[in-house]
Amino acid sequence: MATQKQVTEPAKAPAADSMSVHTVTEPGPAQRHDYDPNKRVKAVDKNTGEAIRRTVPESWLDGRFPNIKAAPSNKKEGK
């Protein structure tokens, strides 16, 4: 009975010319933000552009109040 040879090299991909290679890029998973109801953030009214005086729960930014958005941070990057 003949024994099989043990192959230690990885299989090589068949040679393909550059015209027949198709690369497909799939979109990654959608960015999902979990809003913490205990965290309070500064907010701005989108319609008027005025800052809301008090901080609001971060969960309000999930779409239940479409007229508010998070206020931009005043922190300098890297400091």
Secondary structure, 3 states (H helix, E strand, C coil): CCCCCCCCCCCCCCCCCCCCCCCCCCCCCCCCCCCCCCCEECEEECCCCCECCCCEEHHHHHCCCCCEEECCCCCCCCC
